[in-house]
Amino acid sequence: MNAKADGGLDLSQLLRGVESSVMSGLLVVEWAEDEIRCAAERWPEHADVLFHAFGFVRPRNGVGRQENLYRSYARELLERLVSGEDTRLGTTAEVLLALCATSLNAPLSHVGLGLYFRLWETAGMPPVSDDGVHYEALSAVSIDAAEIDARRFSQVAERMFIPPEQCDGLHHGRVVACRYAKSPL
């Protein structure tokens, strides 16, 4: 925080910082709601569960800083949720961020770079190179093993969907059949 010449705080700068933080948070909320809506369209039989998944897809480990990365993260978690897969394992986005952080300290190995290319494409990030094809051709089995290890290493033990204790049967103001509603409306 900057101080004024008279020793006071620069209130306008403080308010700009608060506004920026709030706006960033609202963007992530918008992305989350959009991904939940899209997932409910893909899996209408799970729309009630997905409606209650907003807290489940809250960004962790820096994935909320970039839209494509966050959307990949949310889509992957929502897909795991409806398919009954383990939601604790590291997501593609989380492993990408870990690989990026690692590469800032030391160069990635051949397999590490191959994994980075694979996950970059899996996350739906904009294409930057077609080198991934060559890494896959040379080391696909090793990259598979590295991916399994990286997802385990990046796991979030407490990341589990916790259903609501009760739902009033209203989703976005509409009466719905929700498996969590205590009594039908």
CNS distance restraints for C-alpha pairs under 8 A (distance, minus, plus):
assign (resid   1 and name CA) (resid   9 and name CA) 7.22 0.50 0.50
assign (resid   1 and name CA) (resid  10 and name CA) 7.50 0.50 0.50
assign (resid   1 and name CA) (resid  13 and name CA) 7.89 0.50 0.50
assign (resid   1 and name CA) (resid  14 and name CA) 7.05 0.50 0.50
assign (resid   2 and name CA) (resid   9 and name CA) 6.27 0.50 0.50
assign (resid   2 and name CA) (resid  10 and name CA) 5.90 0.50 0.50
assign (resid   2 and name CA) (resid  13 and name CA) 7.73 0.50 0.50
assign (resid   3 and name CA) (resid   7 and name CA) 5.67 0.50 0.50
assign (resid   3 and name CA) (resid   8 and name CA) 5.51 0.50 0.50
assign (resid   3 and name CA) (resid   9 and name CA) 4.58 0.50 0.50
assign (resid   3 and name CA) (resid  10 and name CA) 5.69 0.50 0.50
assign (resid   4 and name CA) (resid   8 and name CA) 5.15 0.50 0.50
assign (resid   4 and name CA) (resid   9 and name CA) 5.73 0.50 0.50
assign (resid   4 and name CA) (resid  10 and name CA) 5.78 0.50 0.50
assign (resid   9 and name CA) (resid  14 and name CA) 7.96 0.50 0.50
assign (resid  10 and name CA) (resid  14 and name CA) 6.37 0.50 0.50
assign (resid  11 and name CA) (resid  15 and name CA) 6.09 0.50 0.50
assign (resid  12 and name CA) (resid  16 and name CA) 6.18 0.50 0.50
assign (resid  13 and name CA) (resid  17 and name CA) 6.29 0.50 0.50
assign (resid  14 and name CA) (resid  18 and name CA) 6.33 0.50 0.50
assign (resid  15 and name CA) (resid  19 and name CA) 6.01 0.50 0.50
assign (resid  16 and name CA) (resid  20 and name CA) 6.08 0.50 0.50
assign (resid  17 and name CA) (resid  21 and name CA) 6.25 0.50 0.50
assign (resid  18 and name CA) (resid  22 and name CA) 6.15 0.50 0.50
assign (resid  19 and name CA) (resid  23 and name CA) 6.05 0.50 0.50
assign (resid  20 and name CA) (resid  24 and name CA) 6.14 0.50 0.50
assign (resid  21 and name CA) (resid  25 and name CA) 6.20 0.50 0.50
assign (resid  22 and name CA) (resid  26 and name CA) 6.14 0.50 0.50
assign (resid  23 and name CA) (resid  27 and name CA) 6.24 0.50 0.50
assign (resid  24 and name CA) (resid  28 and name CA) 6.54 0.50 0.50
assign (resid  25 and name CA) (resid  29 and name CA) 6.36 0.50 0.50
assign (resid  26 and name CA) (resid  30 and name CA) 6.21 0.50 0.50
assign (resid  27 and name CA) (resid  31 and name CA) 6.25 0.50 0.50
assign (resid  28 and name CA) (resid  32 and name CA) 6.07 0.50 0.50
assign (resid  28 and name CA) (resid  64 and name CA) 6.40 0.50 0.50
assign (resid  28 and name CA) (resid  67 and name CA) 7.77 0.50 0.50
assign (resid  28 and name CA) (resid  70 and name CA) 7.93 0.50 0.50
assign (resid  29 and name CA) (resid  33 and name CA) 6.13 0.50 0.50
assign (resid  30 and name CA) (resid  34 and name CA) 6.11 0.50 0.50
assign (resid  31 and name CA) (resid  35 and name CA) 6.17 0.50 0.50
assign (resid  31 and name CA) (resid  67 and name CA) 7.41 0.50 0.50
assign (resid  31 and name CA) (resid  70 and name CA) 7.82 0.50 0.50
assign (resid  31 and name CA) (resid  71 and name CA) 6.70 0.50 0.50
assign (resid  32 and name CA) (resid  36 and name CA) 6.14 0.50 0.50
assign (resid  32 and name CA) (resid  54 and name CA) 6.85 0.50 0.50
assign (resid  32 and name CA) (resid  57 and name CA) 6.97 0.50 0.50
assign (resid  32 and name CA) (resid  58 and name CA) 7.79 0.50 0.50
assign (resid  32 and name CA) (resid  71 and name CA) 7.36 0.50 0.50
assign (resid  32 and name CA) (resid  74 and name CA) 6.85 0.50 0.50
assign (resid  33 and name CA) (resid  37 and name CA) 6.09 0.50 0.50
assign (resid  33 and name CA) (resid  54 and name CA) 7.23 0.50 0.50
assign (resid  34 and name CA) (resid  38 and name CA) 6.18 0.50 0.50
assign (resid  35 and name CA) (resid  39 and name CA) 6.05 0.50 0.50
assign (resid  35 and name CA) (resid  71 and name CA) 6.74 0.50 0.50
assign (resid  35 and name CA) (resid  74 and name CA) 6.66 0.50 0.50
assign (resid  35 and name CA) (resid  75 and name CA) 6.37 0.50 0.50
assign (resid  36 and name CA) (resid  40 and name CA) 6.13 0.50 0.50
assign (resid  36 and name CA) (resid  50 and name CA) 6.14 0.50 0.50
assign (resid  36 and name CA) (resid  51 and name CA) 6.89 0.50 0.50
assign (resid  36 and name CA) (resid  53 and name CA) 7.58 0.50 0.50
assign (resid  36 and name CA) (resid  54 and name CA) 7.52 0.50 0.50
assign (resid  36 and name CA) (resid  75 and name CA) 7.99 0.50 0.50
assign (resid  36 and name CA) (resid  78 and name CA) 7.48 0.50 0.50
assign (resid  37 and name CA) (resid  41 and name CA) 6.39 0.50 0.50
assign (resid  37 and name CA) (resid  51 and name CA) 7.99 0.50 0.50
assign (resid  38 and name CA) (resid  42 and name CA) 6.34 0.50 0.50
assign (resid  39 and name CA) (resid  43 and name CA) 5.99 0.50 0.50
assign (resid  39 and name CA) (resid  44 and name CA) 7.99 0.50 0.50
assign (resid  39 and name CA) (resid  47 and name CA) 7.74 0.50 0.50
assign (resid  39 and name CA) (resid  50 and name CA) 7.32 0.50 0.50
assign (resid  39 and name CA) (resid  75 and name CA) 7.39 0.50 0.50
assign (resid  39 and name CA) (resid  78 and name CA) 6.98 0.50 0.50
assign (resid  39 and name CA) (resid  79 and name CA) 7.66 0.50 0.50
assign (resid  40 and name CA) (resid  44 and name CA) 5.06 0.50 0.50
assign (resid  40 and name CA) (resid  45 and name CA) 7.91 0.50 0.50
assign (resid  40 and name CA) (resid  46 and name CA) 6.58 0.50 0.50
assign (resid  40 and name CA) (resid  47 and name CA) 4.54 0.50 0.50
assign (resid  40 and name CA) (resid  50 and name CA) 6.34 0.50 0.50
assign (resid  40 and name CA) (resid  51 and name CA) 7.82 0.50 0.50
assign (resid  41 and name CA) (resid  47 and name CA) 7.61 0.50 0.50
assign (resid  43 and name CA) (resid  47 and name CA) 6.55 0.50 0.50
assign (resid  43 and name CA) (resid  82 and name CA) 7.77 0.50 0.50
assign (resid  46 and name CA) (resid  50 and name CA) 6.17 0.50 0.50
assign (resid  46 and name CA) (resid  82 and name CA) 6.57 0.50 0.50
assign (resid  47 and name CA) (resid  51 and name CA) 6.02 0.50 0.50
assign (resid  48 and name CA) (resid  52 and name CA) 6.81 0.50 0.50
assign (resid  48 and name CA) (resid 177 and name CA) 7.48 0.50 0.50
assign (resid  48 and name CA) (resid 178 and name CA) 5.21 0.50 0.50
assign (resid  48 and name CA) (resid 179 and name CA) 6.88 0.50 0.50
assign (resid  49 and name CA) (resid  53 and name CA) 6.54 0.50 0.50
assign (resid  49 and name CA) (resid 163 and name CA) 7.74 0.50 0.50
assign (resid  49 and name CA) (resid 178 and name CA) 7.78 0.50 0.50
assign (resid  49 and name CA) (resid 179 and name CA) 7.77 0.50 0.50
assign (resid  50 and name CA) (resid  54 and name CA) 7.66 0.50 0.50
assign (resid  50 and name CA) (resid  78 and name CA) 7.30 0.50 0.50
assign (resid  51 and name CA) (resid 171 and name CA) 7.30 0.50 0.50
assign (resid  52 and name CA) (resid 163 and name CA) 7.13 0.50 0.50
assign (resid  52 and name CA) (resid 164 and name CA) 7.17 0.50 0.50
assign (resid  53 and name CA) (resid  57 and name CA) 6.58 0.50 0.50
assign (resid  53 and name CA) (resid  78 and name CA) 7.81 0.50 0.50
assign (resid  53 and name CA) (resid 161 and name CA) 7.12 0.50 0.50
assign (resid  54 and name CA) (resid  58 and name CA) 6.84 0.50 0.50
assign (resid  56 and name CA) (resid 159 and name CA) 7.43 0.50 0.50
assign (resid  56 and name CA) (resid 160 and name CA) 7.26 0.50 0.50
assign (resid  56 and name CA) (resid 161 and name CA) 5.84 0.50 0.50
assign (resid  56 and name CA) (resid 162 and name CA) 7.95 0.50 0.50
assign (resid  57 and name CA) (resid  73 and name CA) 7.81 0.50 0.50
assign (resid  57 and name CA) (resid  74 and name CA) 5.47 0.50 0.50
assign (resid  57 and name CA) (resid  77 and name CA) 6.86 0.50 0.50
assign (resid  57 and name CA) (resid  78 and name CA) 7.65 0.50 0.50
assign (resid  59 and name CA) (resid  63 and name CA) 5.57 0.50 0.50
assign (resid  59 and name CA) (resid  64 and name CA) 5.15 0.50 0.50
assign (resid  59 and name CA) (resid  70 and name CA) 7.10 0.50 0.50
assign (resid  60 and name CA) (resid  64 and name CA) 7.22 0.50 0.50
assign (resid  61 and name CA) (resid  94 and name CA) 6.78 0.50 0.50
assign (resid  62 and name CA) (resid  97 and name CA) 7.78 0.50 0.50
assign (resid  63 and name CA) (resid  69 and name CA) 6.07 0.50 0.50
assign (resid  63 and name CA) (resid  70 and name CA) 5.17 0.50 0.50
assign (resid  63 and name CA) (resid  73 and name CA) 7.27 0.50 0.50
assign (resid  63 and name CA) (resid  93 and name CA) 6.62 0.50 0.50
assign (resid  63 and name CA) (resid  94 and name CA) 6.82 0.50 0.50
assign (resid  63 and name CA) (resid  97 and name CA) 7.72 0.50 0.50
assign (resid  64 and name CA) (resid  69 and name CA) 7.37 0.50 0.50
assign (resid  64 and name CA) (resid  70 and name CA) 5.16 0.50 0.50
assign (resid  65 and name CA) (resid  69 and name CA) 7.90 0.50 0.50
assign (resid  65 and name CA) (resid  70 and name CA) 7.34 0.50 0.50
assign (resid  66 and name CA) (resid  70 and name CA) 6.11 0.50 0.50
assign (resid  67 and name CA) (resid  71 and name CA) 6.01 0.50 0.50
assign (resid  68 and name CA) (resid  72 and name CA) 6.17 0.50 0.50
assign (resid  68 and name CA) (resid 123 and name CA) 7.61 0.50 0.50
assign (resid  68 and name CA) (resid 124 and name CA) 7.20 0.50 0.50
assign (resid  68 and name CA) (resid 125 and name CA) 6.37 0.50 0.50
assign (resid  69 and name CA) (resid  73 and name CA) 6.26 0.50 0.50
assign (resid  69 and name CA) (resid  93 and name CA) 5.75 0.50 0.50
assign (resid  69 and name CA) (resid 123 and name CA) 6.78 0.50 0.50
assign (resid  69 and name CA) (resid 125 and name CA) 7.38 0.50 0.50
assign (resid  70 and name CA) (resid  74 and name CA) 6.16 0.50 0.50
assign (resid  70 and name CA) (resid  93 and name CA) 7.27 0.50 0.50
assign (resid  71 and name CA) (resid  75 and name CA) 6.00 0.50 0.50
assign (resid  72 and name CA) (resid  76 and name CA) 6.09 0.50 0.50
assign (resid  72 and name CA) (resid  92 and name CA) 7.50 0.50 0.50
assign (resid  72 and name CA) (resid  93 and name CA) 6.58 0.50 0.50
assign (resid  72 and name CA) (resid 123 and name CA) 5.26 0.50 0.50
assign (resid  72 and name CA) (resid 124 and name CA) 7.09 0.50 0.50
assign (resid  73 and name CA) (resid  77 and name CA) 6.27 0.50 0.50
assign (resid  73 and name CA) (resid  91 and name CA) 6.20 0.50 0.50
assign (resid  73 and name CA) (resid  92 and name CA) 6.79 0.50 0.50
assign (resid  73 and name CA) (resid  93 and name CA) 5.50 0.50 0.50
assign (resid  73 and name CA) (resid  94 and name CA) 7.64 0.50 0.50
assign (resid  73 and name CA) (resid 123 and name CA) 7.91 0.50 0.50
assign (resid  74 and name CA) (resid  78 and name CA) 6.05 0.50 0.50
assign (resid  75 and name CA) (resid  79 and name CA) 6.05 0.50 0.50
assign (resid  76 and name CA) (resid  80 and name CA) 6.20 0.50 0.50
assign (resid  76 and name CA) (resid  91 and name CA) 6.86 0.50 0.50
assign (resid  76 and name CA) (resid  92 and name CA) 7.80 0.50 0.50
assign (resid  77 and name CA) (resid  81 and name CA) 6.09 0.50 0.50
assign (resid  77 and name CA) (resid  87 and name CA) 6.34 0.50 0.50
assign (resid  77 and name CA) (resid  91 and name CA) 7.48 0.50 0.50
assign (resid  78 and name CA) (resid  82 and name CA) 6.35 0.50 0.50
assign (resid  79 and name CA) (resid  83 and name CA) 6.10 0.50 0.50
assign (resid  80 and name CA) (resid  84 and name CA) 5.84 0.50 0.50
assign (resid  80 and name CA) (resid  85 and name CA) 4.74 0.50 0.50
assign (resid  80 and name CA) (resid  86 and name CA) 6.65 0.50 0.50
assign (resid  80 and name CA) (resid  87 and name CA) 6.00 0.50 0.50
assign (resid  81 and name CA) (resid  85 and name CA) 6.37 0.50 0.50
assign (resid  81 and name CA) (resid  86 and name CA) 7.90 0.50 0.50
assign (resid  81 and name CA) (resid  87 and name CA) 6.73 0.50 0.50
assign (resid  81 and name CA) (resid 161 and name CA) 7.47 0.50 0.50
assign (resid  87 and name CA) (resid 159 and name CA) 6.38 0.50 0.50
assign (resid  87 and name CA) (resid 160 and name CA) 6.16 0.50 0.50
assign (resid  88 and name CA) (resid 155 and name CA) 5.29 0.50 0.50
assign (resid  88 and name CA) (resid 156 and name CA) 5.00 0.50 0.50
assign (resid  88 and name CA) (resid 157 and name CA) 5.50 0.50 0.50
assign (resid  88 and name CA) (resid 158 and name CA) 7.05 0.50 0.50
assign (resid  88 and name CA) (resid 159 and name CA) 5.20 0.50 0.50
assign (resid  88 and name CA) (resid 160 and name CA) 6.67 0.50 0.50
assign (resid  89 and name CA) (resid 151 and name CA) 5.36 0.50 0.50
assign (resid  89 and name CA) (resid 152 and name CA) 5.55 0.50 0.50
assign (resid  89 and name CA) (resid 154 and name CA) 6.63 0.50 0.50
assign (resid  89 and name CA) (resid 155 and name CA) 4.15 0.50 0.50
assign (resid  89 and name CA) (resid 156 and name CA) 6.41 0.50 0.50
assign (resid  89 and name CA) (resid 157 and name CA) 7.93 0.50 0.50
assign (resid  90 and name CA) (resid  94 and name CA) 5.84 0.50 0.50
assign (resid  90 and name CA) (resid  95 and name CA) 6.29 0.50 0.50
assign (resid  90 and name CA) (resid 150 and name CA) 7.37 0.50 0.50
assign (resid  90 and name CA) (resid 151 and name CA) 4.30 0.50 0.50
assign (resid  90 and name CA) (resid 152 and name CA) 6.32 0.50 0.50
assign (resid  90 and name CA) (resid 153 and name CA) 7.29 0.50 0.50
assign (resid  90 and name CA) (resid 154 and name CA) 4.51 0.50 0.50
assign (resid  90 and name CA) (resid 155 and name CA) 4.29 0.50 0.50
assign (resid  90 and name CA) (resid 156 and name CA) 6.67 0.50 0.50
assign (resid  91 and name CA) (resid  95 and name CA) 6.23 0.50 0.50
assign (resid  91 and name CA) (resid 151 and name CA) 6.64 0.50 0.50
assign (resid  91 and name CA) (resid 154 and name CA) 7.78 0.50 0.50
assign (resid  91 and name CA) (resid 155 and name CA) 7.93 0.50 0.50
assign (resid  92 and name CA) (resid  96 and name CA) 6.11 0.50 0.50
assign (resid  92 and name CA) (resid 119 and name CA) 5.94 0.50 0.50
assign (resid  92 and name CA) (resid 122 and name CA) 7.35 0.50 0.50
assign (resid  92 and name CA) (resid 123 and name CA) 6.39 0.50 0.50
assign (resid  92 and name CA) (resid 151 and name CA) 7.83 0.50 0.50
assign (resid  93 and name CA) (resid  97 and name CA) 6.26 0.50 0.50
assign (resid  93 and name CA) (resid 119 and name CA) 7.80 0.50 0.50
assign (resid  93 and name CA) (resid 123 and name CA) 6.71 0.50 0.50
assign (resid  94 and name CA) (resid  98 and name CA) 6.26 0.50 0.50
assign (resid  94 and name CA) (resid 154 and name CA) 6.82 0.50 0.50
assign (resid  95 and name CA) (resid  99 and name CA) 6.11 0.50 0.50
assign (resid  95 and name CA) (resid 119 and name CA) 7.97 0.50 0.50
assign (resid  95 and name CA) (resid 150 and name CA) 6.36 0.50 0.50
assign (resid  95 and name CA) (resid 151 and name CA) 6.51 0.50 0.50
assign (resid  95 and name CA) (resid 154 and name CA) 6.43 0.50 0.50
assign (resid  96 and name CA) (resid 100 and name CA) 6.10 0.50 0.50
assign (resid  96 and name CA) (resid 116 and name CA) 6.33 0.50 0.50
assign (resid  96 and name CA) (resid 119 and name CA) 6.57 0.50 0.50
assign (resid  96 and name CA) (resid 120 and name CA) 7.07 0.50 0.50
assign (resid  97 and name CA) (resid 101 and name CA) 6.15 0.50 0.50
assign (resid  98 and name CA) (resid 102 and name CA) 6.10 0.50 0.50
assign (resid  98 and name CA) (resid 154 and name CA) 7.85 0.50 0.50
assign (resid  99 and name CA) (resid 103 and name CA) 6.09 0.50 0.50
assign (resid  99 and name CA) (resid 108 and name CA) 7.87 0.50 0.50
assign (resid  99 and name CA) (resid 112 and name CA) 7.55 0.50 0.50
assign (resid  99 and name CA) (resid 116 and name CA) 6.78 0.50 0.50
assign (resid 100 and name CA) (resid 104 and name CA) 6.60 0.50 0.50
assign (resid 101 and name CA) (resid 105 and name CA) 7.09 0.50 0.50
assign (resid 102 and name CA) (resid 106 and name CA) 6.31 0.50 0.50
assign (resid 102 and name CA) (resid 107 and name CA) 7.76 0.50 0.50
assign (resid 102 and name CA) (resid 108 and name CA) 7.42 0.50 0.50
assign (resid 103 and name CA) (resid 107 and name CA) 5.16 0.50 0.50
assign (resid 103 and name CA) (resid 108 and name CA) 5.63 0.50 0.50
assign (resid 108 and name CA) (resid 112 and name CA) 5.20 0.50 0.50
assign (resid 108 and name CA) (resid 113 and name CA) 5.60 0.50 0.50
assign (resid 109 and name CA) (resid 113 and name CA) 6.04 0.50 0.50
assign (resid 110 and name CA) (resid 114 and name CA) 6.16 0.50 0.50
assign (resid 110 and name CA) (resid 135 and name CA) 7.54 0.50 0.50
assign (resid 111 and name CA) (resid 115 and name CA) 6.09 0.50 0.50
assign (resid 111 and name CA) (resid 135 and name CA) 7.56 0.50 0.50
assign (resid 111 and name CA) (resid 139 and name CA) 6.77 0.50 0.50
assign (resid 111 and name CA) (resid 142 and name CA) 6.56 0.50 0.50
assign (resid 111 and name CA) (resid 143 and name CA) 5.55 0.50 0.50
assign (resid 111 and name CA) (resid 146 and name CA) 7.36 0.50 0.50
assign (resid 112 and name CA) (resid 116 and name CA) 6.18 0.50 0.50
assign (resid 112 and name CA) (resid 143 and name CA) 7.40 0.50 0.50
assign (resid 112 and name CA) (resid 146 and name CA) 7.47 0.50 0.50
assign (resid 113 and name CA) (resid 117 and name CA) 6.23 0.50 0.50
assign (resid 113 and name CA) (resid 135 and name CA) 7.93 0.50 0.50
assign (resid 114 and name CA) (resid 118 and name CA) 6.18 0.50 0.50
assign (resid 114 and name CA) (resid 132 and name CA) 5.96 0.50 0.50
assign (resid 114 and name CA) (resid 135 and name CA) 5.08 0.50 0.50
assign (resid 114 and name CA) (resid 136 and name CA) 6.58 0.50 0.50
assign (resid 114 and name CA) (resid 139 and name CA) 7.70 0.50 0.50
assign (resid 114 and name CA) (resid 143 and name CA) 6.46 0.50 0.50
assign (resid 115 and name CA) (resid 119 and name CA) 6.06 0.50 0.50
assign (resid 115 and name CA) (resid 143 and name CA) 5.59 0.50 0.50
assign (resid 115 and name CA) (resid 144 and name CA) 8.00 0.50 0.50
assign (resid 115 and name CA) (resid 146 and name CA) 7.21 0.50 0.50
assign (resid 115 and name CA) (resid 147 and name CA) 6.63 0.50 0.50
assign (resid 116 and name CA) (resid 120 and name CA) 5.92 0.50 0.50
assign (resid 117 and name CA) (resid 121 and name CA) 6.37 0.50 0.50
assign (resid 117 and name CA) (resid 131 and name CA) 7.55 0.50 0.50
assign (resid 117 and name CA) (resid 132 and name CA) 5.05 0.50 0.50
assign (resid 118 and name CA) (resid 122 and name CA) 6.18 0.50 0.50
assign (resid 118 and name CA) (resid 132 and name CA) 6.30 0.50 0.50
assign (resid 119 and name CA) (resid 123 and name CA) 5.93 0.50 0.50
assign (resid 120 and name CA) (resid 124 and name CA) 6.63 0.50 0.50
assign (resid 120 and name CA) (resid 125 and name CA) 5.67 0.50 0.50
assign (resid 121 and name CA) (resid 125 and name CA) 5.91 0.50 0.50
assign (resid 121 and name CA) (resid 126 and name CA) 7.81 0.50 0.50
assign (resid 121 and name CA) (resid 127 and name CA) 7.23 0.50 0.50
assign (resid 130 and name CA) (resid 134 and name CA) 7.86 0.50 0.50
assign (resid 131 and name CA) (resid 135 and name CA) 6.59 0.50 0.50
assign (resid 132 and name CA) (resid 136 and name CA) 6.07 0.50 0.50
assign (resid 133 and name CA) (resid 137 and name CA) 6.16 0.50 0.50
assign (resid 134 and name CA) (resid 138 and name CA) 6.31 0.50 0.50
assign (resid 135 and name CA) (resid 139 and name CA) 5.82 0.50 0.50
assign (resid 135 and name CA) (resid 140 and name CA) 7.16 0.50 0.50
assign (resid 136 and name CA) (resid 140 and name CA) 4.49 0.50 0.50
assign (resid 136 and name CA) (resid 143 and name CA) 7.50 0.50 0.50
assign (resid 139 and name CA) (resid 143 and name CA) 6.03 0.50 0.50
assign (resid 140 and name CA) (resid 144 and name CA) 6.04 0.50 0.50
assign (resid 141 and name CA) (resid 145 and name CA) 6.41 0.50 0.50
assign (resid 142 and name CA) (resid 146 and name CA) 6.14 0.50 0.50
assign (resid 143 and name CA) (resid 147 and name CA) 6.03 0.50 0.50
assign (resid 144 and name CA) (resid 148 and name CA) 6.43 0.50 0.50
assign (resid 145 and name CA) (resid 149 and name CA) 6.32 0.50 0.50
assign (resid 146 and name CA) (resid 150 and name CA) 5.94 0.50 0.50
assign (resid 147 and name CA) (resid 151 and name CA) 6.07 0.50 0.50
assign (resid 148 and name CA) (resid 152 and name CA) 6.31 0.50 0.50
assign (resid 149 and name CA) (resid 153 and name CA) 6.03 0.50 0.50
assign (resid 150 and name CA) (resid 154 and name CA) 6.00 0.50 0.50
assign (resid 151 and name CA) (resid 155 and name CA) 6.06 0.50 0.50
assign (resid 163 and name CA) (resid 180 and name CA) 7.53 0.50 0.50
assign (resid 164 and name CA) (resid 180 and name CA) 6.76 0.50 0.50
assign (resid 165 and name CA) (resid 180 and name CA) 7.18 0.50 0.50
assign (resid 166 and name CA) (resid 180 and name CA) 5.63 0.50 0.50
assign (resid 166 and name CA) (resid 181 and name CA) 5.68 0.50 0.50
assign (resid 166 and name CA) (resid 182 and name CA) 6.00 0.50 0.50
assign (resid 167 and name CA) (resid 178 and name CA) 7.41 0.50 0.50
assign (resid 167 and name CA) (resid 180 and name CA) 5.35 0.50 0.50
assign (resid 167 and name CA) (resid 181 and name CA) 4.35 0.50 0.50
assign (resid 167 and name CA) (resid 182 and name CA) 6.64 0.50 0.50
assign (resid 168 and name CA) (resid 181 and name CA) 5.59 0.50 0.50
assign (resid 168 and name CA) (resid 182 and name CA) 7.32 0.50 0.50
assign (resid 168 and name CA) (resid 183 and name CA) 7.92 0.50 0.50
assign (resid 169 and name CA) (resid 175 and name CA) 5.70 0.50 0.50
assign (resid 169 and name CA) (resid 176 and name CA) 5.52 0.50 0.50
assign (resid 169 and name CA) (resid 177 and name CA) 6.47 0.50 0.50
assign (resid 169 and name CA) (resid 178 and name CA) 5.85 0.50 0.50
assign (resid 169 and name CA) (resid 180 and name CA) 7.85 0.50 0.50
assign (resid 169 and name CA) (resid 181 and name CA) 5.26 0.50 0.50
assign (resid 169 and name CA) (resid 184 and name CA) 7.02 0.50 0.50
assign (resid 169 and name CA) (resid 185 and name CA) 6.67 0.50 0.50
assign (resid 170 and name CA) (resid 174 and name CA) 5.12 0.50 0.50
assign (resid 170 and name CA) (resid 175 and name CA) 4.60 0.50 0.50
assign (resid 170 and name CA) (resid 176 and name CA) 5.94 0.50 0.50
assign (resid 171 and name CA) (resid 175 and name CA) 6.53 0.50 0.50
assign (resid 171 and name CA) (resid 176 and name CA) 6.56 0.50 0.50
assign (resid 175 and name CA) (resid 185 and name CA) 7.30 0.50 0.50
assign (resid 177 and name CA) (resid 181 and name CA) 7.64 0.50 0.50
assign (resid 177 and name CA) (resid 184 and name CA) 7.43 0.50 0.50
